[in-house]
């Protein structure tokens, strides 16, 4: 299993970013996936999950209505659209293979002026 997160950057408060997780080594369309994040000095926390077919999603309260998780089962890619970013969203973001518990190496998102 290989997971590679890309798209992290520094952005102003109120801005938007889209993270992408490139996957390989497993049959992506059959696996539920998720995004987690870990802020400075904090635990790694769940923020969004999506079923294998993409029809069911769930979110942490802290990101609900601002972030959107989606997937493309044709290209084996997971996305996280992040809008209305806040300084407290600053963290390293990881995609997660839910069944196997695998994580990628993460991508850094920094929200600051």
C-alpha positions as CSV (number, residue, x, y, z in Angstrom):
1,X,0.0,0.0,0.0
2,X,1.3,3.4,-1.0
3,X,-0.3,6.7,-0.1
4,X,1.1,10.1,-1.1
5,X,-0.5,13.3,-0.1
6,X,0.1,16.5,-2.2
7,X,-1.3,20.0,-2.3
8,X,-0.3,21.4,1.1
9,X,0.7,25.0,1.1
10,X,0.6,28.2,3.1
11,X,-2.6,30.1,2.6
12,X,-4.3,33.2,4.1
13,X,-7.2,32.8,6.5
14,X,-10.4,32.4,4.6
15,X,-8.6,30.8,1.7
16,X,-9.0,27.4,0.0
17,X,-6.8,24.5,-0.8
18,X,-7.4,21.1,-2.4
19,X,-5.4,18.1,-1.1
20,X,-4.9,15.1,-3.2
21,X,-3.9,11.6,-2.1
22,X,-2.4,9.4,-4.8
23,X,-2.8,5.7,-4.1
24,X,-1.3,2.4,-5.3
25,X,-0.8,-1.1,-4.2
26,X,-4.4,-2.0,-3.4
27,X,-7.7,-2.1,-5.1
28,X,-8.9,1.4,-4.3
29,X,-12.6,1.1,-5.2
30,X,-13.2,-1.4,-2.5
31,X,-11.6,0.6,0.4
32,X,-13.1,3.2,2.6
33,X,-10.7,6.1,3.0
34,X,-10.3,9.1,5.3
35,X,-8.3,12.2,6.0
36,X,-6.6,12.9,9.4
37,X,-4.6,15.8,10.6
38,X,-2.0,16.5,13.3
39,X,-1.4,20.0,14.5
40,X,1.7,21.1,16.4
41,X,1.8,19.3,19.7
42,X,-1.5,17.6,19.1
43,X,-2.7,14.1,18.4
44,X,-3.5,12.9,14.9
45,X,-7.3,13.4,14.6
46,X,-9.9,12.1,12.1
47,X,-11.5,14.9,10.1
48,X,-13.3,13.2,7.2
49,X,-14.2,9.8,5.9
50,X,-15.7,8.4,2.7
51,X,-17.2,5.0,1.8
52,X,-15.7,2.8,-0.9
53,X,-18.3,3.9,-3.4
54,X,-18.2,7.6,-2.4
55,X,-21.8,7.8,-1.5
56,X,-21.4,8.2,2.3
57,X,-19.2,10.8,3.9
58,X,-18.8,11.9,7.5
59,X,-16.9,14.8,9.1
60,X,-15.5,16.0,12.3
61,X,-17.5,18.9,13.7
62,X,-14.5,21.2,13.4
63,X,-14.5,21.0,9.6
64,X,-18.1,20.2,8.7
65,X,-19.6,22.5,6.1
66,X,-16.1,23.8,5.2
67,X,-14.3,20.7,4.0
68,X,-15.4,18.2,1.4
69,X,-14.0,14.7,1.0
70,X,-14.3,13.0,-2.4
71,X,-12.8,10.3,-4.5
72,X,-12.2,9.2,-8.0
73,X,-12.3,5.4,-8.3
74,X,-11.3,5.5,-11.9
75,X,-7.9,7.1,-11.1
76,X,-7.6,5.8,-7.5
77,X,-7.4,9.3,-6.0
78,X,-8.7,10.8,-2.8
79,X,-9.4,14.5,-2.4
80,X,-10.0,17.0,0.4
81,X,-11.4,20.4,-0.7
82,X,-10.8,22.8,2.2
83,X,-12.6,26.2,2.1
84,X,-12.8,28.9,4.7
85,X,-9.5,27.9,6.2
86,X,-8.6,29.1,9.7
87,X,-5.3,29.4,11.6
88,X,-6.4,26.4,13.7
89,X,-6.5,24.3,10.5
90,X,-2.7,24.5,10.4
91,X,-1.5,20.9,10.5
92,X,0.0,18.1,8.7
93,X,-2.7,16.3,6.7
94,X,-2.7,12.6,6.1
95,X,-4.8,10.3,4.0
96,X,-5.8,7.0,5.5
97,X,-6.6,3.5,4.2
98,X,-9.2,2.7,6.8
99,X,-9.2,-1.0,6.8
100,X,-5.5,-1.5,7.0
101,X,-4.8,1.6,9.0
102,X,-2.1,2.9,6.6
103,X,-1.1,6.5,6.4
104,X,0.9,8.5,3.9
105,X,3.8,10.8,4.9
106,X,1.5,13.8,5.1
107,X,1.4,17.3,3.5
108,X,1.7,20.5,5.5
109,X,-1.0,23.1,5.5
110,X,-0.3,26.4,7.1
111,X,-3.0,29.1,7.5
112,X,-1.5,32.5,8.4
113,X,-1.3,36.0,7.2
